[in-house]
Amino acid sequence: MDELLSRQTPHSLEAEQSVLGSMLIDARCIPDVLTVLRSGDFYLEANRDIYETILTMFNYAQAIDPVTVLDQMRSGGQASEGTPRYLVELMNITPTAVNVMEYAKIVADKAQLRAVGEASGEITELVYSGGGSADEVLEMAEKKIFGLRQDRTTGGLEPVSRVLLQAYAKINEAAKRDASIPGISTGLADLDSAIMGLNDSDLIFVASRPGMGKTSIALNVALHAAKSSGKAVAIFSLEMSREQLGMRLLSGESHVDSKLLQTGRLSREDWDKLARAAATISRTNILIDDNPSLTVSDMNAQCRRVKDLGLVVIDYLQLMTSAGFDRSAHNQNRTQIVSEISRFLKIMAKELNVPVVCLSQLNRASADRANKRPVLSDLRESGSIEQDADIVLGLYREGYYEPETENPNAAECIILKNRHGEVGTVDLVWVPEFTSYRSVDRRHYEP
């Protein structure tokens, strides 16, 4: 009992007061502090109120000092009789603002410890309440700990003032980068222009009939993203083995016919090309898992452990299983299961804050129409896919249906849904010998 009574909630009032005193002494430190702390990190309610007031004033570019802060707090009904004296005290106990970031780190650390304690309490309560299976409890625990590691809350409302700061930082980052697109490049310039690249927390579906080249374009994008961004790219293949994917990556990068790779009948020049391609690919941080029974939870758990993750690629949706359903039950509504998986994928994209590219099959309806170009309703077992997706791309090749057509390698990437812009069609070129897609060479296709 004595041990329980002696426990104290982690906090440091001295550090909280020193942070606020520094902000009042020298407003130039405020932008740095805002990158580290949020109002909920302050243990004392009075300190939270002062911090939120300073944050609001900063967003409105108002002068910040004890007098203006007090006036703002009075206007907002947050000031008490002791507030003027407390603001003066904050400045008196803080001799200089030089060490403000050290104070801020202490406040953030104590807040993190409180969050860990709260999360462990919730996990313990769930364990003893019998509210779920071991897998479900473990998944919830991983989500909570991952959220803490990423310095993000696992839920809750956030003031628009802080949201605006985050948006401003993102705009500023894009301006410094001087890039034509905000997201990671797909390697297909016309597609990048249409969808603004692959953006953080986006769920992108690439859909087509079997054999149209879904896996090929996904590998093209994955390899280019890994090379251009320098970040890790996780590929989950539920259909093809690691070795098969490796062969495709080598063929596309080396420009050696994939059929020759399968037979091993290679010239010395081909071997040289393969060696250079293998060296290039090996320098990237591409990670591949070919377990055919992966769930979204499995993928999410693995991705949380990957440092500097930039992109997730999943091949493909209809082969996935859902941890929320009994795997032995064969009579489950498949549309319901796929819909749940789709929702989980969107949640995963937001939690990891990276783009997630998921391949999907189209149903037979498209093959039975005179115009076989895909439409949104062709998504197989679509359910909530249309609403969960930020971008839906459909692949179409006339040569797939009519081999004798004038240009059998002409391809179309049809943008069926696009939260970042308009829908439309992007012309591509299918290169069958390398099982890859390329952008159209405008120098030869346009005057």
N, C-alpha and C positions, 0 to 999 in steps of 0.2 A: 504494500500500500504506500509506504514512504517513497519507494522508487517511482511509483506512478505520480504521486503528488509533486515530486521534484522535477518531473519532466517539463520542459518549456518548449513552446512552439518556436522554431528557429526564426530569429529576426535580429536586427541590429538597429536600434533607434538612433544610435550615434551616426551610423553610416547614412541612414535615411535623411537625418537632419543636415549632415554635411553636403549631401547631394543638392538638397533644396537651397541651402545657404550659398553654395557655389553658383547656382543658377541665378540667384538674386544678386550676387556680387558681380558676376561677369556673364552677361547673356550670350556671349560668343560661344560658350561651352554647351549651350542648349542643344544644337543639332547633333552633337556627338552623344550626349546623354540619351536622346530620344531613340538612337539606334540600339541602345542596350536595355532600356527600361520601359515598362508600360505601367500604367497607374496601379494595376492589380498587384504589382511587385512590392508595393509599400504596405507594411503591416499595419501601421497606425492610420486610422481613418482620416485624421486631420492632415497628415502628410499626403495621403491620396488626393484629398480635395485641392491642396495647394498645387500638386503636380499636374492634375487635370486642368486647373485654371491656367497655369503657365503654358501647357500644351495648346490649349485653345487660343490663347493670346499669340503664341508663336505662329500658329497657322494663319492668323489674321494680320501678321506682320506688325503687331502692336509693340510699343516700348514696354520692356519688362523690368520692373524694379519693385521694391516693397510697397511703394505708394500705389502704383498702377495695379499691382496684383491684389492689394487689399480692396481697391475700388471695384475691381472685377468680381471679387468674391462677394462683396456686399450686394452687387447688382444681381448675382446669381443666387443669393440667399444662402451661401455657404459660410459666411463669416459669423463668428460668435464674438462675445465680449472680449475674450482673450486673444483673438486672432492678431490684432495689431502688435501686442506685446510679443507674441510667439514669432512673428515674422522678423522682428528686430533681434530676437534671441537667436534665430537661425543664422543671421549674418554675424553675430558676435562670436558664436562658437566655431565659425568657419573662417580662419585667418586668410586663406587664399583658395582660389579655384583651380590651382595648378594640378592638384591630385584628384580632381572630380571623378575621373574615370575609374580610379582605384576604389573610391567610395561606391560608385555605381556597380562595380563588379561584386562588391560585398553584398549590396542589396539584392542583386540578381541571384547570387548564389543562395542566399537565405530563402528567397522566394522559390527557387528550384527545389530546395530541401523540403519546404512546406508542400509543394506539389507532389513530390515523391511520397511523402507521408500520406497525403490524401489518396493518392492512387493505390498505395499498398493497402490502405484501409478498405477501399472499395473492392479491391481484388479479394482480400480476406473475407469480406462480407459475402461476396458472390460464391466463394468456395464453400463456406459453411451453410449458406442458405440453400444449397442444392439447386441453384438456378440455371444450371447448364452442364453440358458434358465437359470432360477435361479439355478436349480440343477447343470448344467454344470459350472456356475460361482462359486458356492459354492465348488464344487469338486476341481476346479483349485486353489481356495483360500486355501483350506485345504492342498493341496499338497505343496503349497509354504510355508505356515507357518510350516508344518511338516518338510520340508527340512531344514528350519532355526533352528528349535528346535534340529534336529539331527546333527547340525553343518556340513551339507553337502550342496553343491550347487545343484540346481535342474537342472543343465545342465552345459555345457561349457567344454572347454578343460582344462586338468590338466597336468602340467609338468611331464615327466616320472621320473624325479628325486624324486618327492614326491611319485609317485606310487611305486617306488622301496623301499622307506622308509616304506611305508605301508606293502608291501610284506615282507620285512625283519622283521618287527614287528610281523607279523603273524607267520612267521617261528620260530621266537624266542619264541613266546607264546606257540606254539606247542611243542617245545623242553623242555620248563619248565614244561609243563603239562605231558610230558612223556607218551602220550597216543598213542595207536596203530592206531587210526583213528583221523583225524582232526575235524570231525563233531560230531553231537549229535548221540549217539547210538540208533539204532532201537530196541535193545533187542534181535535181531537175529544175532548171531555172524558171521555166514557165509555170510549173506547179508551185514553186516557192512564191512567185509573185501573186498567185491567186489565193493561196491559203496563209500567206505570211510566215511560211516555214512551220516547223513543229514547235509549238509553244508549251511552256510549263503548265501542267495540270490538265492539258487537253487530252481527250479520248478520241482517237482517230480510227475509224473502221475502213479497211480496204476490202472491197467485196467483188466477187466475180464467180463465174462458173468454174468447175474444176478444170485444170489444165490451161487456164488463161494467163497464169504467171503471177499469182498473188505472192507466193514465196519469193519469187525472183525480185520483184520490185521492193519487197520488204528487206531483203538482204542488200540490195543496192543502197537503199536509204540508210540501213544500219551501218554499213561500212563507211559510207560518206560521212555520216554523223560522227562516227568514232574518229575518223581521220581529221575532220575539220574542227571539231569542238575539243578534242583531246579528252573528252569525258568517257566514263564507262557506259557501255551499251549492253543491256541484258536481253538475250534472246531465249525465249521458251518455245521449243519445238515439240508439239504433241504428235506430229505426224512423221517427220523425217529425223533420221539419226544425226548425231553430231558430225559423223564422217561425211554424210551426204551434203550437209550444209557447208562443210569445209571444202568439198569438191566444187560446189557452186561458187563459193567465194573466190577460190583460186582461179576458176575459169573466167569469171567476170573481171578480176583484177589483172590477170596475165594475158587475156585475149587469146587463150588457147581453147580450141574447140572442146566442149564438155564431153563429147563422144570419145575423143582421143584420150582424155583423162581416164575414162572408164576402161578403155582397152589397154592403156599403157603404151601405145605405139606412138612414141614421141620422138621428134628429131632433137638434135643437140640444141638447136635454137629454142625449141619448145621448153626443154629442161631449164635453159637459162632464164626464159621468161617466168617459168614457175618459181624458180629460186628467188628472183627479184620480187615477185608477187607475194611469196610466202614471207619474205623479210618485211615487206610493207605491212601486211596484215598482222604479223606477229607484234609489230610495234604498237598496234592499237590495243585498247582495253575492252575487247569484245568477250563477253562471257556467255556460254551456251549451256542450257539444260534441256535434255531430250527425254525427260521422264514423261511418259504418255498419260499418267494419271494425276497430273498436277491440278490443284484447285487454286482459286484466286488467293486464298489465305496462304498457301504454300509459296506462291510467287511473291506475294507481298512481304512475307517474312524474309525471304532470301534477298529481296531488293533493299530492305531496310539495312542490311549488313554491308551493302556495296558502297564504298566511298566514292564520292564525286560522280554519282549516277546521273547520266544525261538523257537516256532514252530506254524505253522498254518495248520489245517487239514480241507479240504472241501469235503463234501459228498452230491452230486457229480456233475460233470461238466455239464451234459446234462440237469439238472434241473435248472441251473442258467439262469437268464435273464440279458440282457445287457442294461445299462442305455443309450447307444447310439442308441437304436432302439425303435420304438414305440411299447409299450407292447400290444397295442390293435390290431396291425397288424398281422394277422394270416398267411399271404402269404409271409412273409419274408423268405429269403433263410437261412435255419437253419444252414447250414454249415458256411455261412458267419458270423452269429451271434456267433457260438461257436468259430470260429477262432478269432474273436475280443475279446471274453472273455479270450481265451488262452493268447493272447498278453497282455491283462490287468493284468492277473495273474502273468506273468513274470515281468512286470513292478512293480507290488505290491511287489513281492519277493525281487527285487532289492532295492526298496524304504525302505522297512521295514528292509532289511538286515537280514532276517531269512529264513530258508527253508519253502517252502509251498508245502504241500502234497495234491494233488487233485485226487479224485477218478474219474474213467471214465468207461463208458460201452463200450463193444466191439460190433460190428455189428454182424449180423447173419452169415456172411460168414465163420467164424471160426467153427460154429456148423455144417455147411454143408460139411466140408472137412473131409477126412479120418483121417488126422492128425489134431486134433482140438486144438493143442497148438497155442496160440495167436502169431500173427506177427504184426509189426507196422501198416500195411495197414488195420488191423482189427479195429483200433480205430474209434469209431462211430463218424460221422460228423467231421472227423479228421482235415481237413483244414490245419491250421498252427500248430497244436499240436506238430507234430513231430519236427518242427524247433524251437519252443519256449521251449520245455522241455529240461532240463539238464539230466534227468533220466526218463526212461519209464520202468515200471515193469509190467509184465503180470502174472496173477495167473492161474494155471492149476491143476486140480485134476482128475485123471483118474476115481476115484470112483464117480465123479459127473455124468459122462456119463455111466459108467459101474459099477453099485453097487456090482456086483458079482466078481469084480476083486480081485486078491489075497490080495492086501493091499489097501483097499478103502480110507484110511486116508493119504496115501502118497501124498504129494503136491509138486509142483514146482513153484518157483518164477523165471520167465524167464526175464533176464535183456535184454530188447530190444534196449535200448539206454543208453549210459553211458559216459558222458563227463569226468568222473574222472578215467576211466579205460576201461577194456574190457567188452564185452557183454558175456553172458553165462547163465547157469542155476544154481540156488541154491536150494538144496533139503530142504523141510520143512515138518512138520507133522501137519495135521489138527486135532484139538481136538473138535469134534462136540458138545459134552455135555457142553463144556465151551465156545463154539463159538469163538475159538481162534487158533492162529498159534503158533507153537513152533519150535525151532531149532532141527535138527536131533541129537539124542544122539549118538555121534561117538564111545563111549565106547562099544556100543552094535551093531553098524552097521559096524564097521571096525575092522579088526584083531588087 
